[in-house]
């Protein structure tokens, strides 16, 4: 009798595993309209995944662009595509306070260290956006960028003043 319970339990576990895999594979990605804060975050993440740094940079506010050039922001980094290979990013919440909108996403990262060793870690990330010239732009550096990289642009050359001819007094 105990043997049949064991076989039945293992069979139920296998069926449950198959059903969960099928559901996970059939679940499609939610697509947000590009002209929304959520769509801007999604566009940014896709651009980073494809290492399209110009498209990512275009979504920053004018103030952030004055702080950092595209070379400073991405020059020392070797791409972000690998960062999203084993990750799932889902929209959690959108909150608007005055002129600022905060989009919260949940990031789940999966690791596989062998046939029987897998792990998952999850955390939330907030993105702060504001309307600028009719488009949503990041008002703070968005994850996973966080700020300028180590590539520094040279300071502007000091202004060179041309000498002017000034008569020198001659002793009498």
C-alpha positions as CSV (number, residue, x, y, z in Angstrom):
1,X,0.0,0.0,0.0
2,X,2.8,2.4,0.9
3,X,4.5,1.8,-2.4
4,X,1.4,3.0,-4.3
5,X,1.2,6.2,-2.3
6,X,4.9,6.8,-3.2
7,X,4.3,6.2,-6.9
8,X,1.1,8.4,-6.9
9,X,2.8,11.2,-5.0
10,X,5.8,11.2,-7.5
11,X,3.4,11.1,-10.4
12,X,1.4,14.1,-9.0
13,X,4.7,16.0,-8.5
14,X,5.8,15.3,-12.1
15,X,2.4,16.5,-13.4
16,X,2.6,19.7,-11.2
17,X,6.1,20.4,-12.5
18,X,5.0,20.0,-16.1
19,X,2.0,22.2,-15.7
20,X,4.1,24.9,-14.0
21,X,6.7,24.8,-16.8
22,X,3.9,25.1,-19.5
23,X,2.3,28.0,-17.7
24,X,5.6,29.8,-17.4
25,X,6.4,29.3,-21.1
26,X,3.0,30.4,-22.2
27,X,3.0,33.6,-20.2
28,X,3.7,36.5,-22.5
29,X,5.4,39.8,-21.8
30,X,3.2,42.7,-21.0
31,X,3.8,45.5,-23.4
32,X,3.2,49.1,-22.3
33,X,2.5,52.1,-24.5
34,X,5.7,53.9,-25.4
35,X,4.4,57.3,-24.3
36,X,3.8,56.2,-20.7
37,X,6.2,56.1,-17.8
38,X,6.0,52.3,-17.7
39,X,6.6,52.2,-21.5
40,X,9.7,54.4,-21.1
41,X,11.1,52.1,-18.4
42,X,10.4,49.1,-20.7
43,X,12.0,50.8,-23.7
44,X,15.1,51.7,-21.6
45,X,15.4,48.1,-20.4
46,X,15.1,46.7,-23.9
47,X,17.7,49.1,-25.2
48,X,20.1,48.1,-22.5
49,X,19.4,44.4,-23.2
50,X,20.4,45.0,-26.8
51,X,23.4,47.3,-25.9
52,X,21.8,50.2,-27.7
53,X,23.4,52.9,-25.6
54,X,22.2,55.8,-27.7
55,X,18.6,54.8,-27.3
56,X,19.0,54.4,-23.6
57,X,20.8,57.8,-23.3
58,X,18.0,59.5,-25.3
59,X,15.6,58.6,-22.5
60,X,17.5,60.6,-19.8
61,X,16.4,64.1,-18.9
62,X,18.2,67.2,-20.3
63,X,19.7,67.8,-16.8
64,X,21.2,64.3,-16.6
65,X,22.6,64.6,-20.1
66,X,24.3,67.8,-19.0
67,X,25.9,65.9,-16.2
68,X,27.1,63.0,-18.3
69,X,27.9,62.3,-21.9
70,X,26.9,59.0,-23.5
71,X,30.7,58.1,-23.4
72,X,30.9,58.8,-19.7
73,X,27.7,56.9,-19.0
74,X,28.5,53.7,-21.0
75,X,32.2,54.1,-22.1
76,X,33.8,51.9,-19.4
77,X,31.0,49.3,-19.3
78,X,31.0,46.2,-21.5
79,X,27.3,46.0,-22.1
80,X,24.3,45.1,-20.1
81,X,22.7,42.3,-22.2
82,X,24.2,39.6,-20.1
83,X,22.6,41.1,-17.0
84,X,19.2,40.3,-18.3
85,X,19.8,36.8,-19.7
86,X,18.5,35.0,-16.6
87,X,16.2,37.7,-15.2
88,X,12.6,38.5,-15.2
89,X,11.4,42.0,-14.7
90,X,7.8,42.7,-13.9
91,X,5.9,45.9,-13.3
92,X,4.8,46.3,-9.6
93,X,3.4,49.8,-9.2
94,X,3.2,53.3,-10.6
95,X,2.8,56.3,-8.3
96,X,2.6,60.0,-9.2
97,X,3.6,62.7,-6.8
98,X,3.2,66.3,-8.2
99,X,5.2,66.3,-11.4
100,X,7.2,63.2,-10.6
101,X,6.2,59.6,-11.4
102,X,7.8,56.6,-9.8
103,X,7.6,53.2,-11.6
104,X,8.4,50.3,-9.4
105,X,9.5,47.0,-10.9
106,X,10.4,43.6,-9.4
107,X,13.6,42.0,-10.7
108,X,14.0,38.3,-10.3
109,X,17.5,36.9,-11.1
110,X,18.0,33.2,-11.6
111,X,21.2,31.3,-11.2
112,X,22.1,27.8,-12.2
113,X,25.2,26.4,-10.6
114,X,24.8,22.8,-11.6
115,X,22.1,20.2,-12.3
116,X,20.6,20.3,-8.8
117,X,21.7,23.7,-7.6
118,X,19.5,26.7,-8.7
119,X,18.7,29.8,-6.9
120,X,16.6,32.9,-7.3
121,X,17.0,36.3,-5.8
122,X,14.5,39.1,-6.2
123,X,14.4,42.8,-5.4
124,X,12.5,45.9,-6.3
125,X,13.8,48.9,-8.2
126,X,12.3,52.4,-8.5
127,X,12.6,54.6,-11.6
128,X,11.8,58.3,-11.3
129,X,10.5,60.0,-14.4
130,X,9.2,63.5,-15.3
131,X,7.5,64.9,-18.4
132,X,10.0,66.9,-20.6
133,X,8.8,68.4,-23.9
134,X,5.9,66.0,-24.0
135,X,7.9,62.8,-23.4
136,X,8.7,60.9,-20.3
137,X,12.4,61.1,-19.2
138,X,14.4,59.7,-16.3
139,X,15.0,62.4,-13.7
140,X,17.5,60.2,-11.8
141,X,20.0,57.7,-13.2
142,X,18.1,54.5,-13.7
143,X,19.2,51.0,-12.6
144,X,21.5,49.5,-13.6
145,X,23.5,52.6,-14.6
146,X,23.4,54.7,-11.4
147,X,25.7,57.5,-12.7
148,X,28.6,58.4,-14.8
149,X,31.3,55.9,-15.5
150,X,35.0,56.3,-15.2
151,X,35.5,57.8,-18.7
152,X,36.1,61.5,-18.2
153,X,35.9,64.1,-20.9
154,X,38.9,66.4,-20.9
155,X,38.3,69.8,-19.4
156,X,37.9,72.7,-21.8
157,X,41.1,74.3,-22.9
158,X,41.8,77.6,-21.2
159,X,41.0,80.6,-23.4
160,X,44.1,81.9,-25.1
161,X,44.3,85.6,-25.3
162,X,46.2,87.1,-28.2
163,X,48.8,89.6,-27.1
164,X,48.0,93.1,-28.3
165,X,50.6,95.6,-29.2
166,X,50.9,98.1,-26.4
167,X,53.5,100.8,-26.8
168,X,56.1,100.7,-24.2
169,X,57.3,104.0,-22.8
170,X,60.8,104.9,-24.0
171,X,63.1,106.6,-21.5
172,X,63.9,110.1,-22.5
